[in-house]
Amino acid sequence: MKSYFIILIFLLNFSIFFKYCNSQVSSGPLYNVNINNIIYDQFGTESYNINYYPTSTNLSYTGENFYSLDKNRVKAAKVTLTSDCILNGNTASITDCIYTITSQQSGSDNVPNIFPPSDSLLLVKGNVTLVVPSGITLTISGSPNTIPALVIKGRLLLDPNNNTTFSFYKMQILPNGIFESTPINSKNHTIIATQIINENTAQWDRNDIPSILSIDGNVTIRGFDSSSTWTGYDPKNGTTFMRSFPFTYDKLPIIKLGGLKDVKGTEQYKLNSFYTNMIMENTNNKYAFDQTSGTDTGFILINHYNKNVWIKGIGKCSMVFTGSSTVDIKNSVFYDFGHTTSLPLDENNNIPNRYPITLYHNKKSVNIENNCFLGAIHIGTPQQSLTPRSFIGAIRSFGNIIGNSFVLKESLDGLSMSGISLLYGTEQFNVNYNSFISFYTSTSSILPRGQYPDNINYINSGIISTSPYSFFESNIFEGRFKGGSFNIIPLQSRSTIASLNSDKLIGIYNGFEQSNINDKVSNTIWNKVVFKDNVFFGESEFRVTYPMSIQPPIKINFLRGWHINQRPSVVLPPNEANVDFTYDSSLVQFDLNPINKNFGETNNLKGKCNSVSIKNSNFSSSYIFFSESFKCNYISIVDSKFTHMIHVGNSTVTFIKRFANQIYLSNVNGTRIHRLSGLYGRLYPFFQLSPMSIIDPPLTQNSINFTFIPNSESPTINRPSILETIIDEDFQNNSNIDPIGNQIHSKFIQFQQNANGPYTVVLSSKPIFPNITGYEKLDVGPYFAGTYIVDNSANNFYLGIDLSPPPPPPPISSPPRSLSIFGKQWTKCSWIQTLNKCTTTGVFTPNSSMTFIPSEITENDEISMITSYLGNDITNNIPSTVNISLAGPHQYKFYLYSYNSDWTDSIVNPIPSFSIKINDKYQEPITRSAPTYLTYKKYGPFYWNNLNSTEQILSIKWANENIKYSIPLSGIEIFSSIQTSFQIPISP
């Protein structure tokens, strides 16, 4: 493997985004495998050479080498079977078979069985390679002695009808070779890969040789029992969720986390690797309850003892699948099996790409389903193999990783392990319904160790992914993860380092080719990834390795799912990543039981990000979702319940805004709580009757009348409360309300006379405490926040601006004229620039094609306006900005037009997202998509008020925030409270 060279360190700088290429179709295969392509090193050792990057022009890369057990020239005997054979039991001998012997040094063949080996139990000798040629089947039954080395060109079968232990040092499965382990229900198979200890008996052995190497081979390892290896379990009511396995009898041994929460709300985890206190539920044996422990932990139960295929390692053990290998591994247990560790990678001491399952540039879909991956967790069984850096490591491969369970336990020497690692950036897997338990004791900081082929600074994670082409659904995490439950690593462009101008995609995206020609461009494809229905318990933060500067933001989309007492790693520094977190229909609570109160300081988000958007979600439990140190540019909460802990001095206005430069609240019910009061430990919202937030259609008057019922379920029943009214963060007035009797209350809200645009109204209730209680300084209590748009004044067309390129200088210049656009008279920015009315930054683009013309487009001026545009300057990182001087005191409403001539929305050419700022304020939503391909889009309405008597600047920033792709801004249509339109210049 030495020839893979350092060139691939470029993966640290790979970006998956493709602005200047339309969707490309790849030609030819990913690469080709020629098993006869043999190279020799200085010692005469023969290796298979595979060029994984045939399009690379980097002369330093000459392919990668795999030591050949079949063709190497060192002193070893090659025993080749000439007919089918069965090796049965611990007395099995090679003499049970018909074979030929070849001295790999001399190359001479012996007559079959005339010159048998001097030791009839040749299987124990280290310098022997057993070859199963094409058309021959070798069956292993019972427990034969360890076979030193095997080369499978035919079929190696573990007897499905007998208890079988298959022990070997190394095995290579070559093209069309088959390895099968599929025992029937009543039989067990144990596969033991062991490291040769005495090198004198195996002079051919090297550290880089995997225990199992498959090059275009076929591997089927499938246990009989297909029931789930894990279930999600709610200890409070004894029910399961997501998946379940049958509890066939009381005290069924399982793996789970135990421990109770301390006074700060932190679980004191302990790993129960043989827990037998689960009791069958009388009416349904798929459910169980535990009468002996609390409900703070144990949300994942793992049942691996019912699997009848176990894969065990001794020493350095790994499996590598490459070429077009068929990989089908199901219903099995990997126990204490590993080679590459979490130490820094080293060519000699810590070989890269040697995981328990290594999917290495594999061109066939693989299935890794319903298996259990364990370290040496059982008391009384000392660790015999190495602690794996990751149980599954995938590089340029695809398929299914579904329904597996992982127990990630730190080794005694402090080495960490991860579950699934997608390491190259183009992997395409369904990573669904997997469970992860993680537990560590060492809290020492982790030194950065990111390098190819892992690109990982922080090891102990459930899922590590550099690829936006995979799907992540219904995975569950519990425990303590040093590196986060997820560690997402968007890579940057590799073309300049590796001379790889493109990468062929695989899996469901086969046929597409991504362009690598642009360095440091936005990873827009990540915006399409949805993390759906995933469940998080404990120290299981979602980390993103993506710098706050230089790069544009990317979206992290959470759809549904549970975040239960989810909090950051206590080992790593706070995560600072330039991402937009979006929670849609999510449940965020301190405990599965929403009544349980949190008097601690646990929190979910810590560090920095660009924005957090919450919609249709339930954040109603006692919780500190934002840590005290958290900061972002923008927080949006819409159509959600949101309860958050406050600190002394935090008012209704500041308790959320303190975490962001700008906030947006619409139709939010919530409660401000404090751990000292104990009174508000969960959601006690208003019962809002009407109106909810009114955006579309907007209000046509300057007032609204709220009706609501104060929450009589709150602890302050029989205690009068103060009702605060707040409009756009300004206190309006206070009044007293009495919650007794569930009386309907009303509150009349009067906006200012010249109201125009969105206004956020907060009704906030806080109890009246006696001054002697110490609670009088705490603004705890229910609140309702709604955003209302008032639109009753700026309805007169005022000015339309076509953002087409300025005309050339005379004598070719085009004189100012009236442009007929949407039935109105528009002008160009350049024509009113001399009047100091319009200035721009960015780059203009002349007319592009418009193959489909909508029916509402009837004028040539309209086509010209839409298809010629102002865009941000991606070369000099300058956003597109339009500054318009508008008269006051007046109200304005305007729309923005954009056109998409570049983005087809294929997987390699996705439609990008961007933000809009009006006078340096983000507009809701903070991220929005460009139009569909070859169509235009009208954005708005947006509102702005000039309250001064003199002209003021309306500044529109379009696609800022380090955007690396040009987002067209074609035109601006402005309405005003002014009765007459702006007098545009017209050349006589």
N, C-alpha and C positions, 0 to 999 in steps of 0.2 A: 504493500500500500504506500510505499515511500514515494512513488512517482506521482501521487495526486498533488503534491507540491503545495507550496504556500499560496499559489495564485488564487485559490478559492477563498482566501481571507476576504476577498472582494464581497463576499456575501453580507458582510457587515454594512456594506454601502449600497445594497440593492433596493431599488424602488419599483413598486408594481403600479406603474401608471404610464399612460401612453398618449400624450396629447397630440402629437403630430402624426399619428398613424391612424388611419381608419382600421376597421376590424380586419385583421390579417388572417389568412388561411395558411397553415403550415404545410410544407411539402416534405414528403419522405418521413421515415420513422425517426423516433427520438435518437436512437443510435442503433448500431448493429453489433451482434455478438458473434465472433468467430472463434470457436473453441480450439481451433488449430493455430490461432495466433499466439505463439509461444515466444517468450523472450528469456534470455539467460542473463544471470548476474555474474559477477566476477568469480564466484565460486562454482559456476556451472549449474546453479539451481534454476529449474524451469518454472515459469509462472504463466498463467493465463493473463493476457493483456487486453483490457477493454477500454476503448476510447469513449467516454461518456459525453464528451463535448466535441463532436466532429466538426462543428462550425466555428470553433474557437481558432483564432489566428495567433494565439499566444504560443510562441515556440517553446516556452518552458514546460508546457503541458504535453505529456506524451502518453496519457492514458493512466490507468490504474492496474496494479498487478495483484493477482491472487495466486499464492503458492499452489502448485499442482501436486496433489498426492499421487496422481496417476503417472506423471511423467518425470518426477524429480530423479536425479542421478546419484543421490547419496546412497550409502550402503543400507539397503532394505530389501526384503523379499516381497515380491508381489505375487499374491496367490489369487488366481483367476478361476472362478467357478466355470465349469463347462456344462453343468446341468442343474436343474432345480435342486435345492437342498434345504433341509430342516436342521437347525441347531437347537436341541431340546435339552434343557436342564443344565445343572452345573457340571456335569461330566461331559458335556458336548465337546467334540474335538473336530479340528479341521479335517481329520481323516474320515469323519462322517460324510464328507462331501467328495465329489469328483472335481478335480482342479488341475491346473498347471502352476508351476512355480517359475518365476522369472527373477533372476538376480538383477536388480536395477542398476547394479554397477557394471556387470558384464553383459547384461542383456540376453543371456542364454536361456533357453527354455528347457525344462526337464520333462521327461515323459510322465504323464499323469500317474500318480501313486507308485511309481518305480523308485523315486528318490524322495520319500516323504520327509518332512522336517524332523530333525532329531528329537524335538519335543512334541509329542502328540498333542499336547495342549498348547499349540502354537498361538492360540488366541491371547495368551498372557504375555507374549513377547512384544516388546515395543516396536521393533523394526520390521513390522509386517503390515502390508497394505492388502486388504481383502477387496477384490474387485468383483462386482456383480455386473456382468456384461448385459448388453441389450438382449431381451428375450428370455432371460434367466430370472427366477424368483428365489430369493433367500428368505426363509421364514425363521424368525426368532421366537422361541417358545420356552416358557419357564424362566430360568435364571442362568444362562450361560456365562462363562467368564468374560471379562472385559475384552472387547475387540479394539485393538490399537487404532487402526485407521480403515475407513471404508470408502470405496469409490462406487457409487451407484449409477450404473447406466441402464440397468434393468429395473427390478422391483425388489425392495426390501420391505417385508411384511412382518409386523408383530402379530402373533397369533391372536385373533380376536376371540377365540374360544378358550383361552387359557390365561391364567395369571402370569404375566410376563414382566421381567425386569431386563431392560436393554441398556447395557453399560458400554460406553465407548469413549475413545479419546477424541477422534476427529472423524467427520463424515462429510464427503462432498457428493452432491447429487448433480450430475451433469445432464445435458439436454436429453429430455424424454425419460430420465430416470424418475423412479417413484419411491417415495417413502410413505408408509401407511401405518397408523396406529388408531384403530377403531374398535375397541373392545365391546363385547356385548354387555348387557346390563349387570350380570353377576360376576364379571371378571374385571381385574384391574391391570392397568399398564403403568409401569414406572420407567421413565426415560432418564438416564443418568449420564450427563456429560461431565467427564472428569479430566483434569489436567495431568499430564505426565510429570511425575515428580523427578524421576531419575533420568536425566538427559542422556546418560550413557546407553540406555536401552531404547532411546528414540532420538537418534541424532538428527532426524529431519525436523523435529518440532521447533516452532518459532512462536513468539508472542502474538504475531499478527494473524495467525491462522484461526479462523472461527471454529467453534465446535461443530457447527453445521453450516456449510456453504452450499447454496443452491444456485446454479447457473442454468437457467432455462429448465429447471427441474420441477417436480410435482410433489408437494408435501401436504399430506392430510393427517392432521392430528385431531381426533374428534372423540370426546367422551360420549358415553351413552345418554347420560342425564342432561336434558336440555332445559331444566327449570332454571330460573334466574339465580345467579350467584349472590344476589343482594336484594334487599328491599328497603324502601324508605319507611321509617317507623315513627309514629307519633306516640311517645310514652304516656302522654296525658290521657288519651282515650283508648290506647291499645289497638290502633288501626294502622294499616299500611298505606303507602301512597307511591305512585309512579310505577313501581314494579313489586312483585311479591313472589316468595317461594313457599312451598308447603311446609308447615310445621307438622311433621308426621308423628311426633311423639313429644311428651313433656321433656324439658331439660335438654332439648336439642342443642348441641354445642355450636356456638357462633362466635364471630369476631365482632366486637363493638367497642366504642369509646365509653368510658365511665367517668364519673366525677361530677361534682356540684359546682355551682357558681359561688365565687367568694363575694364579699360585701361590695366589691366594685363592679359586680356583674360579669366577671371573667370566669370562664369555665376552667376548673382545675382538672385537666384531662389526664386520664390514665388509660392504657391500652389493655383491654381484656381479650386475649387471643384464644381463650377456651372458656367462654361464658356459658353457663348451663342453667341459669335461673329463668329462662323464658318458659312460660306456661301456655299450653294450648287454650284457645278460646273455645268455649263449649260448642258453639253453633257453627263455627267455620274454621277449619284447620289451617286456613291461610292467614289468619290473624292470631296475634298472641299478645299477652300482657306480662309485665314484669312486676312482681309484688315486692321486690327487694331493693330497688334503687329509685332515685328521683327521676325527674323529667327534664333535667338540664342538659343531658347529653344522650348519646346512643340513638341518634336519628338515622344512622345507617347500620343495618345488620347484614353481615356477610356469612353465607352458608356455603363453605367450600368442601366440607367433608363428604358431601354426597357425590363428588366428581370422581370418576374412576380412571382418569389419566393424570398423572403427576409428572412434572418435568423438574428435575433437580440438578444442581450444579455443584461441582467440587473444583475449587481453583478458579481459573479464568475461563468463563463460559459465555458463549454468545451464539446467536443464529444470524446469518446474513443471507438475504434473498435478493437476487439481482437478475438482470436479463428479463426474460419473460417467464419467470417462475410462477407456478400455480401455488398459492398459499391459502390453506383452509385450516385454521386452528380454532377449535370450538370446544366449549364445555370441559376445559382442562385447567389445571393448577400449575403455575410456575412458582417454585419455592426455592429461595436462596440461590439465585441464578444470575450471574453478572460478570462483566469484564471491565468496560470503560466506566470509570468512577467520576465523581464530582471534583477530583483534583485537577489541576491544570493539565491540559492534553499534552502528551509527549509521545514521540514516535517510538520510543523504546519501552517506557514504563507505563504509559497510560494511552494505549492505542485508541484513536478515535473510531467512531462507527462500529463499535462492538457492543451492542445492546442485547438483552435477552431476545428481543425480536427487532432485527434491523431490516427495514424495507428500503433497499438501496437501489435507486433508479429502476425500480421494478415496473415493467411495462404491462403487466397484467393486473387486473383488479384483485385485491386480496381481501380475505375475510378473517378478521380477528374478533370473534364474537363469544360472549358469555364465558369468559375465562376469569380466573382469579390470579392476581399477581402479588406475591408476598415476599418480603425479605425474611430473614431468619428471626421470626417474631415469637416462636413458641419457646417457652421456658424449658430448659433442659436439652435443647437442640442447638449446639454452638454453631455459629456462622462458619460455613465451609467455602463459600464462593465470595466473590467481591461484591461490594455494594453498588448496584447499577446506577449510573448517572441518570438514566431514564429507562423504564421498562420497555417502552416501544419508541424507537427512533426511526423516523421516516424521512427520506430524501428523494424528491422527485418520484413519488409513488402515489397510488390512489386505491380506493376501495372502502371497506366498512370496518370501523372500530366501534363496535356496538355492544352494550350490555355487559361490559367487563367491570370487575371490581379491583381496586388498587389499594394496598395498605402501604403507606410510605412512612417508614420508621427510620429515624436516624441511627446509624450504626454506633457501636461502642467507641469507635475512634473518631466520631463526629462527622462522618461522611453522609451527605444527604442524597435523596433520590427523588426523581420526578416520575410521573405516570406516562404521559404521551407527549412526544416532542416532534413537531413538524418543522423541519430545519432548513429547507432550501428556499421555500417561498412559492412553489407552484404545486404543492401537494393538494390533492383533491380527495378528501375523506368525509364520510358521514361519521362524525364523532358524537354519538348519541347514546343516551341512557347508560352512561358509565358512572360508577361511584368511586369516590376518593376519600379515604381516611388518611390523615396525616398527623404525625405526632413527633415532636422533637423536644429535647431538654436543654440543649446548649443554646444560649442566647448571645453568643459572641457574634460580632459583625462578620459579614461575608465580604471577602475581597472580590472585586470585579475580575471575572475570568472569561469574559466573552471572547471567543475566537472561533474560527471555522473548525469543525463543521457544526458547532452547536449555537454560536451567536448568543450565548446565554451568559449573562452576568450573575444571575441568581438561580440557584439550582432548584431547591425543593418546591416544586409547583405541581399542581395536578395536570394541567394542560399548558404546554408551551407551543405557540404557533407563530411562524413567520409567514404563513400562507393565508391570503384572503379568499381562497377558492374552496375552502372546506366549510362544512356545516356543523354547528355546535348546538345541540338541542337536548334538553332533559337530562343534563348531567348534574350530579349532586356531590357536594363537597362538605366535609365536616372535619374540624380539628384545627391544627395549627400548621399553616403553610408559610415557611420562611419567604418563599418567592412569590406568594400569591396563589390563589386557586387557579386563575388564568394568568399567564404572562404572554401578552401579545407584543410581537416585535415586528412592526412594519419595516421592511428592509429598503435599502436605497439602491440606486442604479449600479450595476456591475460592469457596464460595457467598457468604461474607460480603463478598468484594471484588468479584466479578464478577456477583453476582445470578444465578448459575447453580445452581439448586437440585438439578439432576440432569444426568446425561450419558447419552445413548443409547450403548449398546455396538454394536459392529460385528463383521463377520466371522462366525465360528462362534457368537458370542454375540449375534448380531442378535436383537432382540426383548426383550432385557433392558435395564434402565435402572438405573444406579447412582445412589445418593443422595449428594448433596454437603452435606447439611444439618448435619453434625457437624464441627466444627473439631477438628483435632489428635487424631484417633482412630486406633486401630491400623490399619496396612495389612495386615490379616489375609490378604488375598488373596495377598500375596507368599509366605505359608507354603505355598501350593499349587504354587508354581513350582519345577520341578526342572531343574537345570542338568546335563544328562545327557550322558555320554560326551565331554565337552570335554577338550582337551589343551592344556597350558601348558608352554612352554619359556622359561626365562630371566626377565628383568625384566618379568613379566607378571602382577602381583598382581591379585586380584579385589577391587575397591574398592566400598564402599557409602557413599553420602553420606546419613547418617542419624544424628541427634545421639544422644549417650549419655544425655542427660537428657530429661525431659518425656515422651518417647514410650515405649510398651511395646516389648519386643524383637520383631523379626521373624526368621523362619528363612530361611537361605540353604542350600538343599539341593543338595549335589553327589552325583550318582549315577554310580558308576564313573568313568571318565576318568583321565587321567594328569596329574600335577603334577611335572614334571621340572626340578629346580633352580629352581623357581618362587620368585620373591622380590619384595620391594616396590620401588616407584619410589625412585630415589635423589634425585629432585628434590622430591617432595612430602613433607610431614610425615607421620608414621605415621598410618595410617587408624584413627580411633576411631569406631566405629559400634555402636549398640545392637542387635547381631544375634546370633543363635545359628547358628554354622556347623556343618553336619552333613555329614560325609564318610561315604558308604556305598559299600563295595566299591571304594574308590579306590586308585590306585597313586601313592605319593609317594616319589620317589627323587632322588638327586643327579644321576644319569646314567641313560640307558637301559640301560647295562650296569651291573648292580647290583654288580659286583666293583670298579668304579672307586671310589676313595676320595676323600673330601672333606677336605682339610686346611685349608680356608678357613673363612670365617665367614658363608657365605650362609644365608639363612633364608627361610621362607615367611610366617609371620604376625608382624606387627610392629604395635605400637600397643595398642589395647584393643578388646574386644568383650564381650558378656555371657557367652557360653559357646562351647565347642568340643566336639562329640560325634563320635567316630570309631567305626565298627563295620564288621566284615567287610572290613577294609582292610589293605593291605600298605604299611607305612611302614618298610621294612626296610633301605633303603640308608643309607649314611653321610650324615647330613643334620642341619642345625639347623632343625627345623620351627618351633619357637618361638624368636624372637629373645630376647636377654637382657633387653630392655626390655618384652617382651610381658606383658600382664596381662589376666586375665578372672576372672569369678566362679566358673566351673565348667568342669572338663574331665572328659569321660567317654571311656574307651577300652574297647571291648568286642569280643571275638572277632577280635582283630587282632594283627598283628606291628608292633611299634613300637620303632624304634631311634633314639636321640637322643644328641647330643653333650653331654657334661657339662663342667663346669669344676672346677678343684681345689677341694676342699671340699664338692662336691655328693655326697651319699650316695645310696643306692638309695631312701631315703625322700624326699629333698628334690629330686631332679633333675627331677621333673615338678611336684611341688606348688609349687615356687617360682614357677610361672607362673600359679597359680590359688589362689583362696581355698579351694577344695574340689575334690577329685578322686575319680573312681570308676574302678576298674580291674577288669575281669572277663575271664578267659580271654585274657590278653595275654602273648605271647612277645616278648621283645625283647633288646636288647643296649645297654648303656651304653658309649659310645665317647668317645675323646678324640683330638684331632688331633695331640697331641704323642706319644702312644704309638705310633701307626701299627699297633698290633697288632689293634686292633678298629676296622676301617674299614667294617664292614658287619655284617649280622645273623649272630650265632652263638647261636641260641636253645637252650634246653633241649629235649630230646625228651621232652615231657611225656606220660606214659603214662596216669596216672589219679590222682585224678579231675580232670576239668575243672571249671569253675565250676558250682556246684550252686545253682540258684535255685528251680527247680520240678521235682520236689518238693524241699522243703528237707530238711536233715539233721535226723534225729530223735535224734542223739546229740551229745555235746560234743567229738567228736574225728574226725579224718580221717587217713588214711595215704596219703601221696604216694608214687608210684613214678615214677622218671624216669631218663633216661640223660644224663649230662653231655655236652656237645658236644665230641667228639674232633676235629672239623674245625677248631676254633678254633686260633689261633696259640699257645695256651698248652699244647698237647699236651706230655706229659712233664713238665708243671709242676703240682704240687699246687695246689688251690684251696680257698678258704674258702667254705663254704656258710652264708649268713646266712638266718635265719628271722625274718620280720617280720609281725606281726599288727596291723592297724590302726595302722600307722606306729610301733609300738613294737618294738624289737629284743627277740627272745626268747632266742636262743642262736646260737652259731657252731659249726661242725664242719668238719673237713677232709675233702675228697673227692679221689679220684684218677680222672681221666677216662680213663686208659689202658684199652684193651680193651672199650670200650663196655659197661661193666658196668652192670647195673640197680641203681640205688640206691633206697632208700626213706627217707622222713622222716615220722615220726609227729608230728602236730600236735594239741596238747591245748588246747581253748578253756577259758575260765574256767568255774567250776562253774555260775554263774547266766547262762550265755550265752543270748542271745535276740536274733535279728535278723541282719542282714548283717555279715560280717567279711571284710575283705580280707587275704588271705595272700599274701606275697611270698617266694618262694625266690630268692635272689640269690647268684650265684657270682662271685667275683673272684679273680684269680690271686695267688699269694704271690710277690711280687717281692723280690729282695735289696734291702736298704736303700740300697745304693750306686747303684741304677739311677735314682732320682728318680721312679719310677713308683709307689712305695709309697703315695703320697698320692692316687692316682687310683683311684676305685671303678669301674673299668671291668669289663665282663664281662656274661655272659648273666643273664637273670632271667625268672621266670614269676610273673604276678600273677593271682590268682583270687578272686572274691567268693563266699562261701558263706553261706547262710542257715541258722541254727540255730533250729529251731522245735519245742521239746519241753516248754515250760513254760506259756506263756500261752495256754491252750486252753479256759479256763472263761469262759463269758459273764459279763461284769461289769456293763456299763452301756450302754444305748442312749439316745441323745439326739436328739430331734426338734428341728430348727432352724427351727421355724415361728414366726411373729410372736408376741410376747408377747400375752397376753389383755388385753382392754380393762379399765379400772378398774371397780370395783363400781358399780352392782349387776349389770353385764352379765358380769363376769369369770367365767372358767371355772376351777373349783377343780382342784387337782392330782389326777390319777388315773393309773391304769396304762394305758398305750397298748399295744394288742395289735399288735405288728409283728414279722413273720417268726418267729412262735412264741415270742417273748420279751416280757418286760415292759419297755417303754421309758418315758422321761419327757421333758419339755421342758426346754430350757436355762433358761427363765425360772422354772420351778418349783423348780430347785435353785440358782438364783442367790442366793436368800436364805441358802442354806447355805454361800455362798462357794465353790461347787464349779464354777460355769460362768459365764463372762463372754464378751462378744462385742464386736466392732466391725464396722461395715458397715451394710447396709440390709436389712431384712426385706421379703419379698414374700408376700402371702397366696396362697391356693390359685389355681393356674392350671389350664387345661384339660388333660385327659389323655384323648385320643380313643381311644387303643389301650391297653388294660389287659392286661399280660402275665399268663399263667396262674398265675405264682407270687404275684401280688398278689391276695389274697383278702379283706383287711380294709379297712374304710374308713380306719382309722388309718394303714395303709400308704400308701394313696393320698394322704392328707393330708400325711404326712411327706415323700413324694417331691415333690409338686407345690407345696409351700410351702417357702420356703428363705431362707437368708441369702446376700446377695450383697455384693460390694464396692461402696463408695460412689463411683460414677464422677464425681459432681458435685464432691465435695471430695477426690477422689483418696485415699480411705481403703480399704485392703484389707480383705477379710473375714477376721477372726481369731476363733478360738475358743480360750479358755484354760480348761483343765479341771484342777482340783486332784485329784491321785491319790495314794493312800497308798503308802508304801514300807516296807521295801525289797522291791519286787515288779517283775515283768516284765509288759509290756503289748503287745498286738497289737490293731490296730484297722483298720476299714474306713470309707471315706468314700463317701457317696451324693450323686449330682448328677442334675439333671433339665434337659432342654433344651426350653424352650417357645418359643424365639425363632429359632433358627438352622436354616434349611432346608437349608443347604449348597449352595444354588444359587451361581452364579458371583458374584452380587452380595450374597449373604448367607451367606458361608462359616462353617463351624463354627470357632470360635476355638481357640487354644492357650493354655495357661497353665502355671504352675509351682506346686508345692506345697512348702512348707517346714515341717519339724518341728523346733521349737525352733531356728529360724534356720538349719537345714541343708536344702539342696535334697534332694529325693527323686528318685532315678533312675527314669525319664528326666526331664531338666530341663524338657522341654516335653511336654505331653500334650494330647489333644484333648478337647473337651467331648462329651457324648453325642450320638448322632444325634437328629434332630428328633423331638420328642414321645416320647422314651424316656428311661429312667433308666440310670445306669451306676454300678457298684460299683467303687471304686478301692481297691487294696491287695492284700495286707496291708502295713501300715506297723508299725514296731516302735519301742518306747521303753522304757527301763528307769529306774526310780527306785531308785538305789542307796543312798539315804539312809533313815534310819529315820523321817523326818518326811515330811509331804505335800509334793510338788513340783508345779510347773505343767507340764502338757503343753500346749504352744502350737502351734496349727495355723494357719499363714498360707496362705491360699488365694487364688490369682490376685492376687498383689502385682506388683511391678515396673511401676508406672505403667499398669496395665491400664485401658483406657478403655471396657470393656464389662463387664457384670455376668455373672459366672460363678456359678451357683447352688451352694450347699452345703446339702443337704437334711437330712442326718443323719449321725451317727457311731455306729458299733457297736464296742464295746470288749470285748476278751477279756483275761484276766489270769491270773497264777499263783495268785491268791487263789481259794480254794475256793468262797466264797459270793459271791453277787451284791451289788451296791450296793443299799442299802435306799432305794428311791425314795420320795419323799413322796406320800402318798395322803390326800386330804381325807376326814374321817369322814362 
